[in-house]
Amino acid sequence: MKKDWIRTEFKLIRKEAGVSAKTLASRTGTGMNTIYNFEKGRTNPALETFEKWLNELGHELEILQIDPETPNAS
């Protein structure tokens, strides 16, 4: 799996929602550069910030816990 898949998926979700980085930043109280730099692979937002972005775009962040004792867990 490509290393930056989450950035690619996020940008696709944002564009499919028809929301610019500037608009998303305004709606969520974050800087446009924070979103831009995340999408370019320069920084990673706090988990709470990423969740806020997804919620604004109509998505939820789901975190799965993987049991390290389970075979093929990675």
Long-range contacts (C-beta under 8 A, 24 or more apart in sequence): 4-41, 7-38, 7-39, 7-40, 7-41, 10-38, 10-39, 10-50, 10-53, 10-54, 11-39, 13-54, 13-57, 13-59, 14-53, 14-57, 17-57, 17-58, 19-56, 19-57, 24-53, 24-56, 24-57, 27-56, 28-52, 28-53, 28-56
